[in-house]
Amino acid sequence: MAVPGQNVAVVVHRAGDLRLENRPIPEPGPNEVLLRMHSVGICGSDVHYWQHGRIGDFVVKDPMVLGHEASGTVVKVGSGVTHLKPGDRVAIEPGVPREMDEFCKSGRYNLSPTIFFCATPPDDGNLCRYYKHSASYCYKLPDNVTFEEGALIEPLSVGIHACKRAGVTLGSKVFVSGSGPIGLVNVIVAKMMGAAAVVVTDLSASRLQKAKEVGADFTIQVQKETPQEVASKVESVLGCMPEITVECTGVQACIQAGIYATRSGGTLVLVGLGPEMVTVPIVNAAVREVDIRGIFRYCNTWPVAISLLASKRINVKPLVTHRFPLEKALEAFETTKRGEGVKVMLKCDPTDQNP
């Protein structure tokens, strides 16, 4: 397939400095494919790199292409690639291990310290027209799964990984703290995995409405309650304390509420990331045997997610509330920064702006 035109990319130079630039069209290596990008979602981390120039120890030192929630079409394959061909529609897993270390050998490649990850300094992301990626981490989309659904596999994967680590199963009572895109995918996945009741908390009424739309059984709009008061509201709407809490905000008070809310012997999974140091009632968790687990991105989730989407067992389409062409990326980022809607999607292919 011909590769015409310019490679427009969305590039962060330093905190507050986001630009649209032309970049050379890359040449795929032997085990890589060149993709014409189609749909790329904007993540909170993209906005954070733009606004602050860093996330924890990951600091933007050189100009970096943003974007890691993505799908596109194969236009060229490297000499060693056999499972993909030009014209294939694919979803991209953004984390690619660079070496076969002990984490990769045990199947937990997301923990490999040297992993490549789109739009995490210094690695470029895929918010551009043309992008090359490891072919093994490009997954063919069935005809009945749209490009936007393909791009949404990335946030969906966070929900799959978190709910697996939490041990969600038939009949689970689950408390999801935070109703942004990641809270919402956790609601969707928890219900899919058999949760009997899911309660969601947030400050925003509109976000809680969206939680209801995607399957939450109960919502609680938090205002000025203490963490203990939030915990008791969760218990009263569920009729019991939840065995599982999935904390998606990273806010100190919410982590505290998560500990107080979780049933003794239950599990709290920390998904949202806030400040490095937080004060939490750790003794309360300890004496009640509440397991606190972290997650870092995901692993081995793309095939599962594609199966779920292809079978129509889950619906992620309501998550997309705004669409912008790639040329209007700066406007799209401003929209995301203002907290409007849920998921903002950038359309990178000027010849096809469909979902």
C-alpha positions in Angstrom: 0.0 0.0 0.0 1.3 3.5 -0.8 2.3 5.7 2.0 1.5 9.2 0.9 1.6 12.6 2.5 3.0 14.0 5.7 3.4 12.4 9.1 1.7 14.9 11.4 2.4 14.2 15.1 1.3 15.7 18.5 4.5 16.5 20.3 5.1 17.7 23.9 8.4 19.7 24.2 8.2 20.6 27.9 5.6 21.5 30.5 2.9 23.6 28.8 4.4 23.3 25.3 2.4 21.1 23.0 2.8 21.3 19.2 1.7 19.8 15.9 4.7 18.8 13.9 5.7 17.0 10.8 7.9 14.0 11.5 9.6 11.6 9.0 7.6 8.5 8.1 9.4 5.7 9.9 10.7 2.5 8.2 9.7 -0.7 10.0 12.4 -3.1 11.2 12.3 -6.8 10.4 9.9 -7.6 13.2 7.9 -4.4 13.0 4.9 -3.0 11.1 4.2 0.5 9.8 0.7 1.6 10.7 -1.5 4.3 9.3 -3.1 5.4 12.6 -6.9 5.7 12.8 -8.2 6.4 16.3 -6.1 7.5 19.3 -7.7 8.2 22.7 -6.4 11.0 25.0 -5.4 9.7 28.4 -5.0 11.6 31.6 -1.3 10.8 31.5 -1.0 12.6 28.1 -2.5 15.7 29.6 -0.3 15.4 32.7 2.9 15.2 30.5 1.7 18.3 28.6 0.8 20.3 31.8 3.6 19.2 34.1 6.4 17.7 31.8 6.7 14.7 34.0 4.9 11.9 35.9 6.9 10.8 39.0 10.4 9.7 37.8 9.4 9.9 34.1 10.5 13.3 32.9 10.1 14.8 29.4 13.7 15.8 28.5 13.4 15.7 24.7 10.4 16.3 22.5 8.1 13.3 22.7 5.1 12.2 20.6 2.1 11.6 22.9 -0.7 8.9 22.6 -0.9 5.2 23.6 -4.6 4.3 23.3 -4.6 3.4 19.6 -5.6 1.5 16.5 -4.7 1.7 12.9 -4.1 -0.1 9.6 -1.0 -2.0 8.6 0.6 -0.4 5.5 4.0 -2.1 5.5 5.4 -5.2 7.2 9.0 -6.0 8.1 10.8 -9.0 6.5 10.3 -11.2 9.5 6.5 -10.6 10.1 4.2 -13.4 9.1 1.0 -13.0 11.0 0.1 -9.5 9.6 -0.2 -8.1 6.1 -1.0 -4.6 4.6 -4.6 -3.8 5.0 -5.0 -5.5 8.4 -6.8 -3.5 11.0 -5.0 -3.7 14.4 -5.2 -2.6 18.0 -1.8 -1.7 19.5 -0.5 -2.8 22.9 1.8 0.1 23.8 4.1 -1.8 26.2 6.8 -3.9 24.4 9.5 -5.7 26.4 13.0 -5.0 25.3 14.6 -8.1 26.8 13.5 -11.5 28.0 14.1 -10.9 31.7 12.7 -12.8 34.7 9.4 -10.8 34.6 8.8 -11.7 30.9 9.7 -15.4 31.6 7.0 -15.5 34.3 4.4 -13.8 32.1 4.4 -10.5 34.0 6.2 -8.5 31.2 4.5 -5.2 32.3 6.9 -5.2 35.3 10.1 -5.4 33.1 12.1 -2.3 34.1 13.4 -1.8 30.6 10.1 -2.1 28.8 9.3 0.2 25.9 6.1 2.1 26.4 4.4 4.5 24.1 4.4 8.1 25.3 6.4 7.4 28.5 9.7 9.3 28.3 11.9 8.8 26.4 9.7 6.6 24.2 7.5 8.2 21.5 3.8 7.5 21.4 1.5 7.0 18.4 -0.6 10.2 18.2 0.5 10.8 14.6 -0.4 9.7 11.1 2.2 7.0 10.6 3.8 4.9 13.4 5.9 1.8 13.5 5.4 -0.8 16.3 6.5 -4.4 17.2 4.3 -6.7 15.1 3.9 -9.1 18.1 2.1 -6.3 20.0 -0.3 -5.5 17.2 -3.5 -7.5 17.4 -5.7 -8.1 14.4 -9.3 -6.7 14.9 -12.3 -8.8 13.7 -14.5 -7.0 11.2 -17.2 -6.4 13.8 -14.9 -4.5 16.1 -14.4 -0.8 15.2 -11.2 1.2 15.3 -12.4 3.2 18.3 -13.2 0.0 20.2 -9.7 -1.2 19.2 -8.3 2.0 20.7 -10.4 1.6 23.9 -8.8 -1.8 24.5 -6.0 0.1 26.2 -8.1 1.6 29.1 -10.3 -1.5 29.1 -7.1 -3.6 29.8 -6.5 -1.6 33.0 -10.0 -2.7 34.1 -9.3 -6.4 33.1 -6.0 -6.4 34.9 -7.3 -4.7 38.0 -10.4 -6.9 38.3 -8.3 -10.0 37.9 -5.8 -8.8 40.6 -8.8 -8.0 42.8 -10.3 -11.5 42.3 -13.7 -10.4 41.1 -15.9 -13.4 40.6 -19.6 -14.6 40.6 -21.6 -12.7 43.2 -18.8 -10.3 44.2 -19.9 -7.0 45.8 -17.6 -4.3 44.4 -16.9 -0.7 45.3 -15.3 1.4 42.5 -13.9 4.7 43.7 -13.9 7.3 40.9 -16.0 7.4 37.7 -13.5 8.7 35.1 -12.7 6.5 32.1 -10.7 4.0 34.3 -13.4 3.8 37.0 -15.9 3.1 34.2 -14.0 0.3 32.5 -13.7 -1.3 36.0 -17.4 -1.2 36.3 -17.9 -2.8 32.9 -15.3 -5.5 33.6 -16.5 -6.2 37.2 -20.1 -6.8 35.9 -18.8 -8.9 33.1 -16.8 -11.1 35.5 -19.9 -11.8 37.6 -20.1 -9.0 40.2 -23.6 -9.1 41.8 -23.5 -5.4 42.8 -21.2 -2.5 41.9 -21.3 0.9 43.7 -19.4 3.9 42.3 -18.5 7.1 44.0 -17.4 10.4 42.4 -17.8 14.2 42.9 -19.4 14.6 39.4 -23.1 13.9 38.9 -22.6 13.6 35.1 -19.8 11.0 35.5 -22.0 9.0 37.9 -24.8 9.1 35.3 -22.3 7.6 32.8 -21.5 4.9 35.4 -25.2 4.0 35.6 -25.2 3.8 31.8 -22.4 1.3 31.7 -23.9 -1.0 34.4 -23.3 0.4 37.9 -26.0 -0.7 40.3 -25.6 2.2 42.7 -23.9 5.6 42.7 -22.9 7.9 45.5 -22.1 11.6 44.8 -19.5 12.5 47.4 -19.5 16.1 48.7 -17.9 16.9 52.0 -18.1 13.5 53.7 -15.2 12.1 55.7 -13.6 8.8 54.5 -15.4 6.9 57.2 -18.8 8.5 56.2 -18.1 7.5 52.6 -17.4 3.9 53.7 -20.6 3.7 55.7 -22.7 5.1 52.7 -21.1 2.4 50.5 -22.1 -0.3 53.1 -25.7 1.1 53.4 -26.4 1.1 49.6 -24.9 -2.4 49.1 -26.5 -3.8 52.3 -23.0 -5.1 53.3 -19.4 -4.1 53.1 -17.9 -4.9 49.7 -15.3 -7.7 49.4 -13.5 -5.8 46.8 -12.6 -2.1 46.4 -11.0 -0.7 43.2 -9.6 2.7 43.9 -9.2 4.7 40.6 -8.5 8.3 41.8 -5.2 8.2 43.7 -6.6 10.8 46.1 -5.5 10.3 49.7 -9.0 10.6 51.2 -10.3 8.1 48.6 -7.6 5.5 49.5 -8.6 6.0 53.2 -12.3 5.5 52.3 -11.3 2.4 50.3 -9.6 0.8 53.4 -12.5 1.6 55.7 -15.1 0.4 53.2 -13.6 -3.0 52.4 -14.9 -6.0 54.2 -12.5 -7.8 56.6 -10.6 -10.4 54.6 -11.3 -8.5 51.4 -9.1 -6.8 48.8 -8.3 -3.2 47.9 -6.7 -2.7 44.5 -4.9 0.7 44.0 -5.3 1.7 40.3 -5.2 5.5 40.5 -1.8 7.1 41.1 -1.5 10.3 43.2 1.4 11.7 45.3 4.3 9.3 46.2 3.6 9.5 49.9 0.0 9.2 51.3 -1.3 8.8 54.9 -3.5 5.7 55.2 -5.1 3.8 58.1 -2.7 0.8 57.5 -3.4 -0.7 61.0 -7.1 -0.8 60.2 -6.3 -2.7 57.1 -3.8 -5.0 58.8 -5.9 -6.1 61.7 -8.8 -6.8 59.4 -6.7 -8.7 56.9 -7.6 -6.4 54.0 -5.2 -7.2 51.2 -3.8 -4.1 49.4 -2.7 -4.8 45.9 -1.1 -2.5 43.3 -1.4 -2.7 39.5 1.0 -1.4 36.9 -0.7 -1.1 33.5 -1.6 -4.6 32.4 -0.3 -7.8 30.7 -1.9 -10.5 28.5 -5.1 -8.6 28.1 -5.5 -7.7 24.4 -6.7 -11.2 23.2 -9.2 -11.3 26.1 -10.5 -7.8 25.3 -10.8 -8.5 21.6 -12.8 -11.7 22.3 -15.1 -9.8 24.6 -15.7 -7.0 22.1 -16.2 -9.4 19.1 -18.7 -11.4 21.1 -20.6 -8.2 22.0 -20.6 -9.3 25.6 -19.4 -5.8 26.6 -20.0 -2.4 25.2 -17.4 0.3 25.5 -18.8 2.6 22.8 -20.6 4.9 25.3 -17.2 5.9 26.7 -16.4 8.0 23.6 -18.0 11.5 24.0 -15.9 13.7 21.8 -14.1 13.3 18.5 -11.6 15.7 16.8 -9.5 15.4 13.7 -5.8 15.1 14.3 -5.3 18.7 13.1 -7.4 19.9 16.0 -5.4 18.0 18.6 -4.7 21.1 20.7 -8.4 21.8 21.0 -9.0 18.2 21.9 -6.3 18.4 24.7 -8.0 21.5 26.1 -11.3 19.7 26.1 -9.8 16.8 28.0 -8.0 19.2 30.4 -11.3 20.9 31.3 -12.7 17.4 32.2 -15.5 17.6 29.6 -17.2 14.3 28.6 -15.4 11.0 29.2 -13.1 9.8 26.4 -11.9 12.2 23.7 -10.9 10.4 20.5 -8.5 11.8 17.9 -9.1 10.7 14.3 -5.7 10.4 12.5 -6.8 9.3 9.1 -8.0 12.2 7.0 -9.7 9.8 4.5 -11.7 8.0 7.2 -13.1 9.8 10.2 -15.6 7.1 11.1 -15.6 5.3 14.5 
